Amino acid sequence: MTQQIPVLRVCISCRKTYDRKDLLKITKDYKQGIMLQKGMGRSAYICKSKKCYSDSKIKKKLQKALKTILEPEFVEIFEKEITSYNNYPH
Ligand SMILES: [Zn+2]
């Protein structure tokens, strides 16, 4: 019997460790730019805690973690994605 070992990642806001599948992944893809939940490159993770995703500094933290400037278009998509988290049953 093989045991599933969860991949753990740290939330960029609260710095707590979570199972990767419980986090929103933002990747700076080396070809396609900023992507959500996919892409290859430098990645940052945010947990589903309201305190983290509604953090007013989250964009700054994200930009620092990804070492990039986020386009307003992306910020809009990102905010939609992250607020829809609220609708998921926990
Ligand atoms: Zn968090």
PDB file of the backbone (N, CA, C, O) and the ligand in Angstrom, with CONECT records:
HET     ZN  A 101       1
ATOM      1  N   MET A   1       0.838  -1.196   0.000  1.00  0.00           N
ATOM      2  CA  MET A   1       0.000   0.000   0.000  1.00  0.00           C
ATOM      3  C   MET A   1       0.877   1.251   0.000  1.00  0.00           C
ATOM      4  O   MET A   1       1.749   1.406   0.855  1.00  0.00           O
ATOM      5  N   THR A   2       0.645   2.120  -0.941  1.00  0.00           N
ATOM      6  CA  THR A   2       1.408   3.366  -0.971  1.00  0.00           C
ATOM      7  C   THR A   2       0.588   4.498  -0.370  1.00  0.00           C
ATOM      8  O   THR A   2      -0.620   4.604  -0.582  1.00  0.00           O
ATOM      9  N   GLN A   3       1.259   5.307   0.357  1.00  0.00           N
ATOM     10  CA  GLN A   3       0.584   6.425   0.995  1.00  0.00           C
ATOM     11  C   GLN A   3       0.808   7.698   0.187  1.00  0.00           C
ATOM     12  O   GLN A   3       1.913   7.983  -0.275  1.00  0.00           O
ATOM     13  N   GLN A   4      -0.274   8.448   0.033  1.00  0.00           N
ATOM     14  CA  GLN A   4      -0.182   9.722  -0.680  1.00  0.00           C
ATOM     15  C   GLN A   4       0.474  10.747   0.226  1.00  0.00           C
ATOM     16  O   GLN A   4      -0.038  11.069   1.299  1.00  0.00           O
ATOM     17  N   ILE A   5       1.601  11.250  -0.214  1.00  0.00           N
ATOM     18  CA  ILE A   5       2.266  12.287   0.582  1.00  0.00           C
ATOM     19  C   ILE A   5       1.873  13.654   0.035  1.00  0.00           C
ATOM     20  O   ILE A   5       2.151  13.968  -1.123  1.00  0.00           O
ATOM     21  N   PRO A   6       1.226  14.469   0.869  1.00  0.00           N
ATOM     22  CA  PRO A   6       0.824  15.789   0.357  1.00  0.00           C
ATOM     23  C   PRO A   6       2.022  16.687   0.082  1.00  0.00           C
ATOM     24  O   PRO A   6       3.024  16.655   0.796  1.00  0.00           O
ATOM     25  N   VAL A   7       1.894  17.490  -0.972  1.00  0.00           N
ATOM     26  CA  VAL A   7       2.938  18.473  -1.283  1.00  0.00           C
ATOM     27  C   VAL A   7       2.608  19.739  -0.512  1.00  0.00           C
ATOM     28  O   VAL A   7       1.544  20.331  -0.694  1.00  0.00           O
ATOM     29  N   LEU A   8       3.506  20.137   0.329  1.00  0.00           N
ATOM     30  CA  LEU A   8       3.234  21.287   1.194  1.00  0.00           C
ATOM     31  C   LEU A   8       3.858  22.568   0.667  1.00  0.00           C
ATOM     32  O   LEU A   8       4.999  22.586   0.205  1.00  0.00           O
ATOM     33  N   ARG A   9       3.091  23.623   0.746  1.00  0.00           N
ATOM     34  CA  ARG A   9       3.559  24.930   0.306  1.00  0.00           C
ATOM     35  C   ARG A   9       3.172  25.978   1.343  1.00  0.00           C
ATOM     36  O   ARG A   9       2.236  25.781   2.118  1.00  0.00           O
ATOM     37  N   VAL A  10       3.893  27.080   1.349  1.00  0.00           N
ATOM     38  CA  VAL A  10       3.655  28.141   2.327  1.00  0.00           C
ATOM     39  C   VAL A  10       2.835  29.267   1.701  1.00  0.00           C
ATOM     40  O   VAL A  10       3.139  29.739   0.606  1.00  0.00           O
ATOM     41  N   CYS A  11       1.801  29.685   2.410  1.00  0.00           N
ATOM     42  CA  CYS A  11       0.995  30.831   1.988  1.00  0.00           C
ATOM     43  C   CYS A  11       1.849  32.096   2.098  1.00  0.00           C
ATOM     44  O   CYS A  11       2.501  32.317   3.118  1.00  0.00           O
ATOM     45  N   ILE A  12       1.847  32.922   1.054  1.00  0.00           N
ATOM     46  CA  ILE A  12       2.707  34.127   1.082  1.00  0.00           C
ATOM     47  C   ILE A  12       2.209  35.173   2.058  1.00  0.00           C
ATOM     48  O   ILE A  12       2.942  36.101   2.402  1.00  0.00           O
ATOM     49  N   SER A  13       0.963  35.034   2.510  1.00  0.00           N
ATOM     50  CA  SER A  13       0.432  36.023   3.437  1.00  0.00           C
ATOM     51  C   SER A  13       0.635  35.628   4.898  1.00  0.00           C
ATOM     52  O   SER A  13       1.285  36.351   5.653  1.00  0.00           O
ATOM     53  N   CYS A  14       0.078  34.476   5.299  1.00  0.00           N
ATOM     54  CA  CYS A  14       0.164  34.101   6.718  1.00  0.00           C
ATOM     55  C   CYS A  14       1.393  33.243   7.034  1.00  0.00           C
ATOM     56  O   CYS A  14       1.687  32.973   8.198  1.00  0.00           O
ATOM     57  N   ARG A  15       2.112  32.814   5.981  1.00  0.00           N
ATOM     58  CA  ARG A  15       3.326  31.997   6.129  1.00  0.00           C
ATOM     59  C   ARG A  15       3.064  30.636   6.760  1.00  0.00           C
ATOM     60  O   ARG A  15       3.989  29.996   7.260  1.00  0.00           O
ATOM     61  N   LYS A  16       1.801  30.188   6.742  1.00  0.00           N
ATOM     62  CA  LYS A  16       1.493  28.868   7.264  1.00  0.00           C
ATOM     63  C   LYS A  16       1.637  27.844   6.143  1.00  0.00           C
ATOM     64  O   LYS A  16       1.530  28.186   4.965  1.00  0.00           O
ATOM     65  N   THR A  17       1.877  26.602   6.508  1.00  0.00           N
ATOM     66  CA  THR A  17       2.060  25.539   5.528  1.00  0.00           C
ATOM     67  C   THR A  17       0.756  24.805   5.286  1.00  0.00           C
ATOM     68  O   THR A  17       0.056  24.432   6.227  1.00  0.00           O
ATOM     69  N   TYR A  18       0.436  24.602   4.016  1.00  0.00           N
ATOM     70  CA  TYR A  18      -0.787  23.906   3.640  1.00  0.00           C
ATOM     71  C   TYR A  18      -0.489  22.885   2.544  1.00  0.00           C
ATOM     72  O   TYR A  18       0.541  22.932   1.871  1.00  0.00           O
ATOM     73  N   ASP A  19      -1.442  21.959   2.395  1.00  0.00           N
ATOM     74  CA  ASP A  19      -1.415  21.044   1.269  1.00  0.00           C
ATOM     75  C   ASP A  19      -1.570  21.894   0.003  1.00  0.00           C
ATOM     76  O   ASP A  19      -2.418  22.784  -0.055  1.00  0.00           O
ATOM     77  N   ARG A  20      -0.756  21.614  -0.993  1.00  0.00           N
ATOM     78  CA  ARG A  20      -0.755  22.434  -2.201  1.00  0.00           C
ATOM     79  C   ARG A  20      -2.125  22.539  -2.855  1.00  0.00           C
ATOM     80  O   ARG A  20      -2.469  23.574  -3.425  1.00  0.00           O
ATOM     81  N   LYS A  21      -2.918  21.450  -2.771  1.00  0.00           N
ATOM     82  CA  LYS A  21      -4.219  21.482  -3.446  1.00  0.00           C
ATOM     83  C   LYS A  21      -5.230  22.396  -2.743  1.00  0.00           C
ATOM     84  O   LYS A  21      -6.281  22.706  -3.304  1.00  0.00           O
ATOM     85  N   ASP A  22      -4.916  22.823  -1.529  1.00  0.00           N
ATOM     86  CA  ASP A  22      -5.789  23.757  -0.812  1.00  0.00           C
ATOM     87  C   ASP A  22      -5.380  25.215  -1.017  1.00  0.00           C
ATOM     88  O   ASP A  22      -5.946  26.123  -0.409  1.00  0.00           O
ATOM     89  N   LEU A  23      -4.404  25.419  -1.869  1.00  0.00           N
ATOM     90  CA  LEU A  23      -3.911  26.776  -2.074  1.00  0.00           C
ATOM     91  C   LEU A  23      -4.149  27.242  -3.501  1.00  0.00           C
ATOM     92  O   LEU A  23      -4.244  26.434  -4.426  1.00  0.00           O
ATOM     93  N   LEU A  24      -4.242  28.545  -3.665  1.00  0.00           N
ATOM     94  CA  LEU A  24      -4.307  29.120  -5.004  1.00  0.00           C
ATOM     95  C   LEU A  24      -2.864  29.385  -5.436  1.00  0.00           C
ATOM     96  O   LEU A  24      -2.095  30.056  -4.749  1.00  0.00           O
ATOM     97  N   LYS A  25      -2.533  28.832  -6.597  1.00  0.00           N
ATOM     98  CA  LYS A  25      -1.168  28.960  -7.088  1.00  0.00           C
ATOM     99  C   LYS A  25      -1.108  30.036  -8.167  1.00  0.00           C
ATOM    100  O   LYS A  25      -1.903  30.037  -9.107  1.00  0.00           O
ATOM    101  N   ILE A  26      -0.174  30.931  -8.019  1.00  0.00           N
ATOM    102  CA  ILE A  26       0.042  31.963  -9.031  1.00  0.00           C
ATOM    103  C   ILE A  26       1.465  31.778  -9.543  1.00  0.00           C
ATOM    104  O   ILE A  26       2.429  31.821  -8.778  1.00  0.00           O
ATOM    105  N   THR A  27       1.575  31.572 -10.840  1.00  0.00           N
ATOM    106  CA  THR A  27       2.875  31.290 -11.430  1.00  0.00           C
ATOM    107  C   THR A  27       3.251  32.347 -12.451  1.00  0.00           C
ATOM    108  O   THR A  27       2.430  32.795 -13.252  1.00  0.00           O
ATOM    109  N   LYS A  28       4.498  32.725 -12.397  1.00  0.00           N
ATOM    110  CA  LYS A  28       5.042  33.588 -13.449  1.00  0.00           C
ATOM    111  C   LYS A  28       5.646  32.648 -14.477  1.00  0.00           C
ATOM    112  O   LYS A  28       6.805  32.248 -14.370  1.00  0.00           O
ATOM    113  N   ASP A  29       4.850  32.307 -15.466  1.00  0.00           N
ATOM    114  CA  ASP A  29       5.305  31.370 -16.481  1.00  0.00           C
ATOM    115  C   ASP A  29       6.364  32.043 -17.356  1.00  0.00           C
ATOM    116  O   ASP A  29       6.208  33.196 -17.759  1.00  0.00           O
ATOM    117  N   TYR A  30       7.434  31.315 -17.643  1.00  0.00           N
ATOM    118  CA  TYR A  30       8.534  31.952 -18.364  1.00  0.00           C
ATOM    119  C   TYR A  30       8.191  32.262 -19.815  1.00  0.00           C
ATOM    120  O   TYR A  30       8.884  33.041 -20.469  1.00  0.00           O
ATOM    121  N   LYS A  31       7.121  31.651 -20.318  1.00  0.00           N
ATOM    122  CA  LYS A  31       6.702  31.948 -21.691  1.00  0.00           C
ATOM    123  C   LYS A  31       5.430  32.785 -21.723  1.00  0.00           C
ATOM    124  O   LYS A  31       5.329  33.746 -22.486  1.00  0.00           O
ATOM    125  N   GLN A  32       4.455  32.414 -20.885  1.00  0.00           N
ATOM    126  CA  GLN A  32       3.124  33.003 -21.028  1.00  0.00           C
ATOM    127  C   GLN A  32       2.759  34.057 -19.997  1.00  0.00           C
ATOM    128  O   GLN A  32       1.640  34.570 -19.989  1.00  0.00           O
ATOM    129  N   GLY A  33       3.703  34.374 -19.134  1.00  0.00           N
ATOM    130  CA  GLY A  33       3.416  35.402 -18.134  1.00  0.00           C
ATOM    131  C   GLY A  33       2.686  34.828 -16.929  1.00  0.00           C
ATOM    132  O   GLY A  33       2.808  33.640 -16.630  1.00  0.00           O
ATOM    133  N   ILE A  34       1.929  35.671 -16.239  1.00  0.00           N
ATOM    134  CA  ILE A  34       1.275  35.267 -14.999  1.00  0.00           C
ATOM    135  C   ILE A  34       0.099  34.330 -15.271  1.00  0.00           C
ATOM    136  O   ILE A  34      -0.758  34.617 -16.107  1.00  0.00           O
ATOM    137  N   MET A  35       0.072  33.221 -14.561  1.00  0.00           N
ATOM    138  CA  MET A  35      -1.012  32.250 -14.728  1.00  0.00           C
ATOM    139  C   MET A  35      -1.515  31.790 -13.372  1.00  0.00           C
ATOM    140  O   MET A  35      -0.792  31.817 -12.376  1.00  0.00           O
ATOM    141  N   LEU A  36      -2.782  31.364 -13.359  1.00  0.00           N
ATOM    142  CA  LEU A  36      -3.368  30.823 -12.135  1.00  0.00           C
ATOM    143  C   LEU A  36      -3.457  29.305 -12.232  1.00  0.00           C
ATOM    144  O   LEU A  36      -3.926  28.759 -13.231  1.00  0.00           O
ATOM    145  N   GLN A  37      -3.007  28.647 -11.200  1.00  0.00           N
ATOM    146  CA  GLN A  37      -3.101  27.193 -11.048  1.00  0.00           C
ATOM    147  C   GLN A  37      -2.320  26.398 -12.089  1.00  0.00           C
ATOM    148  O   GLN A  37      -2.358  25.168 -12.066  1.00  0.00           O
ATOM    149  N   LYS A  38      -1.622  27.057 -12.989  1.00  0.00           N
ATOM    150  CA  LYS A  38      -0.815  26.323 -13.966  1.00  0.00           C
ATOM    151  C   LYS A  38       0.404  27.142 -14.347  1.00  0.00           C
ATOM    152  O   LYS A  38       0.619  28.237 -13.829  1.00  0.00           O
ATOM    153  N   GLY A  39       1.193  26.605 -15.251  1.00  0.00           N
ATOM    154  CA  GLY A  39       2.382  27.299 -15.710  1.00  0.00           C
ATOM    155  C   GLY A  39       3.643  26.789 -15.037  1.00  0.00           C
ATOM    156  O   GLY A  39       3.600  26.126 -14.001  1.00  0.00           O
ATOM    157  N   MET A  40       4.759  27.115 -15.653  1.00  0.00           N
ATOM    158  CA  MET A  40       6.060  26.700 -15.147  1.00  0.00           C
ATOM    159  C   MET A  40       6.869  27.949 -14.838  1.00  0.00           C
ATOM    160  O   MET A  40       6.957  28.867 -15.654  1.00  0.00           O
ATOM    161  N   GLY A  41       7.447  27.970 -13.674  1.00  0.00           N
ATOM    162  CA  GLY A  41       8.271  29.115 -13.311  1.00  0.00           C
ATOM    163  C   GLY A  41       8.129  29.445 -11.844  1.00  0.00           C
ATOM    164  O   GLY A  41       7.702  28.612 -11.045  1.00  0.00           O
ATOM    165  N   ARG A  42       8.488  30.656 -11.498  1.00  0.00           N
ATOM    166  CA  ARG A  42       8.404  31.090 -10.102  1.00  0.00           C
ATOM    167  C   ARG A  42       6.935  31.134  -9.658  1.00  0.00           C
ATOM    168  O   ARG A  42       6.098  31.731 -10.335  1.00  0.00           O
ATOM    169  N   SER A  43       6.632  30.509  -8.535  1.00  0.00           N
ATOM    170  CA  SER A  43       5.251  30.430  -8.084  1.00  0.00           C
ATOM    171  C   SER A  43       5.072  30.972  -6.682  1.00  0.00           C
ATOM    172  O   SER A  43       5.988  30.956  -5.860  1.00  0.00           O
ATOM    173  N   ALA A  44       3.866  31.452  -6.433  1.00  0.00           N
ATOM    174  CA  ALA A  44       3.483  31.893  -5.098  1.00  0.00           C
ATOM    175  C   ALA A  44       2.148  31.239  -4.769  1.00  0.00           C
ATOM    176  O   ALA A  44       1.358  30.938  -5.664  1.00  0.00           O
ATOM    177  N   TYR A  45       1.901  31.021  -3.489  1.00  0.00           N
ATOM    178  CA  TYR A  45       0.674  30.360  -3.060  1.00  0.00           C
ATOM    179  C   TYR A  45      -0.061  31.211  -2.038  1.00  0.00           C
ATOM    180  O   TYR A  45       0.542  31.858  -1.182  1.00  0.00           O
ATOM    181  N   ILE A  46      -1.385  31.188  -2.155  1.00  0.00           N
ATOM    182  CA  ILE A  46      -2.218  31.890  -1.173  1.00  0.00           C
ATOM    183  C   ILE A  46      -3.256  30.908  -0.641  1.00  0.00           C
ATOM    184  O   ILE A  46      -3.867  30.173  -1.417  1.00  0.00           O
ATOM    185  N   CYS A  47      -3.458  30.891   0.660  1.00  0.00           N
ATOM    186  CA  CYS A  47      -4.421  29.978   1.255  1.00  0.00           C
ATOM    187  C   CYS A  47      -5.829  30.549   1.155  1.00  0.00           C
ATOM    188  O   CYS A  47      -6.024  31.684   0.720  1.00  0.00           O
ATOM    189  N   LYS A  48      -6.811  29.742   1.564  1.00  0.00           N
ATOM    190  CA  LYS A  48      -8.212  30.134   1.408  1.00  0.00           C
ATOM    191  C   LYS A  48      -8.772  30.915   2.589  1.00  0.00           C
ATOM    192  O   LYS A  48      -9.975  31.166   2.667  1.00  0.00           O
ATOM    193  N   SER A  49      -7.895  31.294   3.500  1.00  0.00           N
ATOM    194  CA  SER A  49      -8.372  32.069   4.629  1.00  0.00           C
ATOM    195  C   SER A  49      -8.710  33.488   4.156  1.00  0.00           C
ATOM    196  O   SER A  49      -7.953  34.114   3.414  1.00  0.00           O
ATOM    197  N   LYS A  50      -9.862  33.968   4.605  1.00  0.00           N
ATOM    198  CA  LYS A  50     -10.328  35.287   4.162  1.00  0.00           C
ATOM    199  C   LYS A  50      -9.325  36.363   4.539  1.00  0.00           C
ATOM    200  O   LYS A  50      -9.130  37.334   3.807  1.00  0.00           O
ATOM    201  N   LYS A  51      -8.708  36.183   5.661  1.00  0.00           N
ATOM    202  CA  LYS A  51      -7.713  37.126   6.150  1.00  0.00           C
ATOM    203  C   LYS A  51      -6.584  37.296   5.127  1.00  0.00           C
ATOM    204  O   LYS A  51      -6.032  38.384   4.965  1.00  0.00           O
ATOM    205  N   CYS A  52      -6.263  36.217   4.456  1.00  0.00           N
ATOM    206  CA  CYS A  52      -5.166  36.271   3.480  1.00  0.00           C
ATOM    207  C   CYS A  52      -5.611  36.798   2.133  1.00  0.00           C
ATOM    208  O   CYS A  52      -4.982  37.703   1.586  1.00  0.00           O
ATOM    209  N   TYR A  53      -6.690  36.247   1.586  1.00  0.00           N
ATOM    210  CA  TYR A  53      -7.038  36.681   0.235  1.00  0.00           C
ATOM    211  C   TYR A  53      -7.658  38.069   0.191  1.00  0.00           C
ATOM    212  O   TYR A  53      -7.679  38.705  -0.863  1.00  0.00           O
ATOM    213  N   SER A  54      -8.167  38.549   1.335  1.00  0.00           N
ATOM    214  CA  SER A  54      -8.690  39.911   1.334  1.00  0.00           C
ATOM    215  C   SER A  54      -7.685  40.914   1.905  1.00  0.00           C
ATOM    216  O   SER A  54      -8.004  42.081   2.134  1.00  0.00           O
ATOM    217  N   ASP A  55      -6.487  40.435   2.122  1.00  0.00           N
ATOM    218  CA  ASP A  55      -5.409  41.287   2.607  1.00  0.00           C
ATOM    219  C   ASP A  55      -5.128  42.408   1.590  1.00  0.00           C
ATOM    220  O   ASP A  55      -4.919  42.145   0.406  1.00  0.00           O
ATOM    221  N   SER A  56      -5.127  43.637   2.064  1.00  0.00           N
ATOM    222  CA  SER A  56      -4.925  44.765   1.148  1.00  0.00           C
ATOM    223  C   SER A  56      -3.503  44.787   0.596  1.00  0.00           C
ATOM    224  O   SER A  56      -3.233  45.422  -0.424  1.00  0.00           O
ATOM    225  N   LYS A  57      -2.611  44.100   1.266  1.00  0.00           N
ATOM    226  CA  LYS A  57      -1.210  44.086   0.816  1.00  0.00           C
ATOM    227  C   LYS A  57      -0.898  42.859  -0.042  1.00  0.00           C
ATOM    228  O   LYS A  57       0.243  42.650  -0.451  1.00  0.00           O
ATOM    229  N   ILE A  58      -1.930  42.052  -0.307  1.00  0.00           N
ATOM    230  CA  ILE A  58      -1.678  40.788  -0.996  1.00  0.00           C
ATOM    231  C   ILE A  58      -1.054  40.987  -2.376  1.00  0.00           C
ATOM    232  O   ILE A  58      -0.203  40.202  -2.794  1.00  0.00           O
ATOM    233  N   LYS A  59      -1.473  42.029  -3.077  1.00  0.00           N
ATOM    234  CA  LYS A  59      -0.910  42.292  -4.412  1.00  0.00           C
ATOM    235  C   LYS A  59       0.573  42.623  -4.318  1.00  0.00           C
ATOM    236  O   LYS A  59       1.382  42.167  -5.126  1.00  0.00           O
ATOM    237  N   LYS A  60       0.909  43.424  -3.317  1.00  0.00           N
ATOM    238  CA  LYS A  60       2.314  43.787  -3.104  1.00  0.00           C
ATOM    239  C   LYS A  60       3.139  42.550  -2.758  1.00  0.00           C
ATOM    240  O   LYS A  60       4.252  42.357  -3.247  1.00  0.00           O
ATOM    241  N   LYS A  61       2.552  41.723  -1.897  1.00  0.00           N
ATOM    242  CA  LYS A  61       3.248  40.503  -1.485  1.00  0.00           C
ATOM    243  C   LYS A  61       3.451  39.572  -2.671  1.00  0.00           C
ATOM    244  O   LYS A  61       4.494  38.935  -2.823  1.00  0.00           O
ATOM    245  N   LEU A  62       2.425  39.516  -3.502  1.00  0.00           N
ATOM    246  CA  LEU A  62       2.467  38.683  -4.697  1.00  0.00           C
ATOM    247  C   LEU A  62       3.547  39.176  -5.666  1.00  0.00           C
ATOM    248  O   LEU A  62       4.315  38.390  -6.218  1.00  0.00           O
ATOM    249  N   GLN A  63       3.582  40.470  -5.851  1.00  0.00           N
ATOM    250  CA  GLN A  63       4.572  41.049  -6.760  1.00  0.00           C
ATOM    251  C   GLN A  63       5.984  40.811  -6.260  1.00  0.00           C
ATOM    252  O   GLN A  63       6.910  40.577  -7.037  1.00  0.00           O
ATOM    253  N   LYS A  64       6.128  40.876  -4.943  1.00  0.00           N
ATOM    254  CA  LYS A  64       7.438  40.650  -4.354  1.00  0.00           C
ATOM    255  C   LYS A  64       7.838  39.173  -4.498  1.00  0.00           C
ATOM    256  O   LYS A  64       8.980  38.850  -4.825  1.00  0.00           O
ATOM    257  N   ALA A  65       6.865  38.292  -4.243  1.00  0.00           N
ATOM    258  CA  ALA A  65       7.141  36.855  -4.312  1.00  0.00           C
ATOM    259  C   ALA A  65       7.473  36.423  -5.740  1.00  0.00           C
ATOM    260  O   ALA A  65       8.335  35.572  -5.959  1.00  0.00           O
ATOM    261  N   LEU A  66       6.783  37.017  -6.697  1.00  0.00           N
ATOM    262  CA  LEU A  66       6.978  36.630  -8.097  1.00  0.00           C
ATOM    263  C   LEU A  66       8.034  37.480  -8.794  1.00  0.00           C
ATOM    264  O   LEU A  66       8.412  37.219  -9.936  1.00  0.00           O
ATOM    265  N   LYS A  67       8.499  38.499  -8.083  1.00  0.00           N
ATOM    266  CA  LYS A  67       9.472  39.434  -8.646  1.00  0.00           C
ATOM    267  C   LYS A  67       8.992  40.005  -9.976  1.00  0.00           C
ATOM    268  O   LYS A  67       9.721  40.020 -10.968  1.00  0.00           O
ATOM    269  N   THR A  68       7.762  40.468  -9.969  1.00  0.00           N
ATOM    270  CA  THR A  68       7.193  41.032 -11.183  1.00  0.00           C
ATOM    271  C   THR A  68       6.167  42.100 -10.830  1.00  0.00           C
ATOM    272  O   THR A  68       5.764  42.225  -9.673  1.00  0.00           O
ATOM    273  N   ILE A  69       5.754  42.855 -11.812  1.00  0.00           N
ATOM    274  CA  ILE A  69       4.665  43.830 -11.646  1.00  0.00           C
ATOM    275  C   ILE A  69       3.413  43.208 -12.238  1.00  0.00           C
ATOM    276  O   ILE A  69       3.415  42.762 -13.385  1.00  0.00           O
ATOM    277  N   LEU A  70       2.332  43.181 -11.446  1.00  0.00           N
ATOM    278  CA  LEU A  70       1.091  42.565 -11.918  1.00  0.00           C
ATOM    279  C   LEU A  70       0.262  43.564 -12.724  1.00  0.00           C
ATOM    280  O   LEU A  70       0.035  44.699 -12.307  1.00  0.00           O
ATOM    281  N   GLU A  71      -0.174  43.107 -13.877  1.00  0.00           N
ATOM    282  CA  GLU A  71      -1.028  43.929 -14.741  1.00  0.00           C
ATOM    283  C   GLU A  71      -2.399  44.091 -14.087  1.00  0.00           C
ATOM    284  O   GLU A  71      -2.864  43.172 -13.414  1.00  0.00           O
ATOM    285  N   PRO A  72      -3.064  45.252 -14.270  1.00  0.00           N
ATOM    286  CA  PRO A  72      -4.413  45.429 -13.714  1.00  0.00           C
ATOM    287  C   PRO A  72      -5.382  44.351 -14.201  1.00  0.00           C
ATOM    288  O   PRO A  72      -6.276  43.931 -13.466  1.00  0.00           O
ATOM    289  N   GLU A  73      -5.195  43.908 -15.443  1.00  0.00           N
ATOM    290  CA  GLU A  73      -6.036  42.841 -16.003  1.00  0.00           C
ATOM    291  C   GLU A  73      -5.904  41.563 -15.189  1.00  0.00           C
ATOM    292  O   GLU A  73      -6.891  40.882 -14.909  1.00  0.00           O
ATOM    293  N   PHE A  74      -4.680  41.253 -14.819  1.00  0.00           N
ATOM    294  CA  PHE A  74      -4.469  40.046 -14.035  1.00  0.00           C
ATOM    295  C   PHE A  74      -5.057  40.191 -12.642  1.00  0.00           C
ATOM    296  O   PHE A  74      -5.677  39.260 -12.128  1.00  0.00           O
ATOM    297  N   VAL A  75      -4.868  41.347 -12.032  1.00  0.00           N
ATOM    298  CA  VAL A  75      -5.371  41.593 -10.681  1.00  0.00           C
ATOM    299  C   VAL A  75      -6.885  41.382 -10.639  1.00  0.00           C
ATOM    300  O   VAL A  75      -7.425  40.850  -9.670  1.00  0.00           O
ATOM    301  N   GLU A  76      -7.555  41.809 -11.707  1.00  0.00           N
ATOM    302  CA  GLU A  76      -9.002  41.642 -11.807  1.00  0.00           C
ATOM    303  C   GLU A  76      -9.393  40.156 -11.834  1.00  0.00           C
ATOM    304  O   GLU A  76     -10.288  39.723 -11.109  1.00  0.00           O
ATOM    305  N   ILE A  77      -8.710  39.402 -12.673  1.00  0.00           N
ATOM    306  CA  ILE A  77      -8.968  37.962 -12.776  1.00  0.00           C
ATOM    307  C   ILE A  77      -8.670  37.272 -11.443  1.00  0.00           C
ATOM    308  O   ILE A  77      -9.424  36.423 -10.967  1.00  0.00           O
ATOM    309  N   PHE A  78      -7.558  37.669 -10.877  1.00  0.00           N
ATOM    310  CA  PHE A  78      -7.109  37.098  -9.617  1.00  0.00           C
ATOM    311  C   PHE A  78      -8.134  37.340  -8.499  1.00  0.00           C
ATOM    312  O   PHE A  78      -8.433  36.443  -7.711  1.00  0.00           O
ATOM    313  N   GLU A  79      -8.663  38.564  -8.447  1.00  0.00           N
ATOM    314  CA  GLU A  79      -9.627  38.892  -7.400  1.00  0.00           C
ATOM    315  C   GLU A  79     -10.925  38.106  -7.564  1.00  0.00           C
ATOM    316  O   GLU A  79     -11.535  37.676  -6.586  1.00  0.00           O
ATOM    317  N   LYS A  80     -11.333  37.928  -8.817  1.00  0.00           N
ATOM    318  CA  LYS A  80     -12.539  37.136  -9.089  1.00  0.00           C
ATOM    319  C   LYS A  80     -12.337  35.697  -8.635  1.00  0.00           C
ATOM    320  O   LYS A  80     -13.195  35.102  -7.983  1.00  0.00           O
ATOM    321  N   GLU A  81     -11.181  35.159  -8.995  1.00  0.00           N
ATOM    322  CA  GLU A  81     -10.845  33.781  -8.677  1.00  0.00           C
ATOM    323  C   GLU A  81     -10.815  33.568  -7.166  1.00  0.00           C
ATOM    324  O   GLU A  81     -11.365  32.594  -6.652  1.00  0.00           O
ATOM    325  N   ILE A  82     -10.176  34.476  -6.478  1.00  0.00           N
ATOM    326  CA  ILE A  82      -9.960  34.300  -5.055  1.00  0.00           C
ATOM    327  C   ILE A  82     -11.243  34.548  -4.245  1.00  0.00           C
ATOM    328  O   ILE A  82     -11.436  33.925  -3.202  1.00  0.00           O
ATOM    329  N   THR A  83     -12.107  35.435  -4.706  1.00  0.00           N
ATOM    330  CA  THR A  83     -13.358  35.631  -3.968  1.00  0.00           C
ATOM    331  C   THR A  83     -14.322  34.464  -4.205  1.00  0.00           C
ATOM    332  O   THR A  83     -15.199  34.207  -3.380  1.00  0.00           O
ATOM    333  N   SER A  84     -14.162  33.759  -5.330  1.00  0.00           N
ATOM    334  CA  SER A  84     -15.021  32.594  -5.592  1.00  0.00           C
ATOM    335  C   SER A  84     -14.680  31.446  -4.632  1.00  0.00           C
ATOM    336  O   SER A  84     -15.457  30.503  -4.477  1.00  0.00           O
ATOM    337  N   TYR A  85     -13.515  31.539  -3.996  1.00  0.00           N
ATOM    338  CA  TYR A  85     -13.114  30.575  -2.978  1.00  0.00           C
ATOM    339  C   TYR A  85     -14.135  30.486  -1.857  1.00  0.00           C
ATOM    340  O   TYR A  85     -14.410  29.423  -1.301  1.00  0.00           O
ATOM    341  N   ASN A  86     -14.678  31.649  -1.556  1.00  0.00           N
ATOM    342  CA  ASN A  86     -15.671  31.781  -0.501  1.00  0.00           C
ATOM    343  C   ASN A  86     -16.861  30.868  -0.689  1.00  0.00           C
ATOM    344  O   ASN A  86     -17.489  30.449   0.283  1.00  0.00           O
ATOM    345  N   ASN A  87     -17.180  30.553  -1.953  1.00  0.00           N
ATOM    346  CA  ASN A  87     -18.341  29.743  -2.265  1.00  0.00           C
ATOM    347  C   ASN A  87     -18.087  28.239  -2.155  1.00  0.00           C
ATOM    348  O   ASN A  87     -19.019  27.436  -2.170  1.00  0.00           O
ATOM    349  N   TYR A  88     -16.834  27.882  -2.046  1.00  0.00           N
ATOM    350  CA  TYR A  88     -16.510  26.463  -1.930  1.00  0.00           C
ATOM    351  C   TYR A  88     -16.814  25.951  -0.517  1.00  0.00           C
ATOM    352  O   TYR A  88     -16.507  26.622   0.468  1.00  0.00           O
ATOM    353  N   PRO A  89     -17.404  24.789  -0.425  1.00  0.00           N
ATOM    354  CA  PRO A  89     -17.600  24.230   0.922  1.00  0.00           C
ATOM    355  C   PRO A  89     -16.270  23.806   1.528  1.00  0.00           C
ATOM    356  O   PRO A  89     -15.416  23.266   0.826  1.00  0.00           O
ATOM    357  N   HIS A  90     -16.090  24.038   2.790  1.00  0.00           N
ATOM    358  CA  HIS A  90     -14.839  23.663   3.440  1.00  0.00           C
ATOM    359  C   HIS A  90     -15.006  22.383   4.240  1.00  0.00           C
ATOM    360  O   HIS A  90     -14.052  21.913   4.859  1.00  0.00           O
TER     361      HIS A  90
HETATM  362 ZN    ZN A 101      -2.682  32.390   4.342  1.00  0.00          ZN2+
END
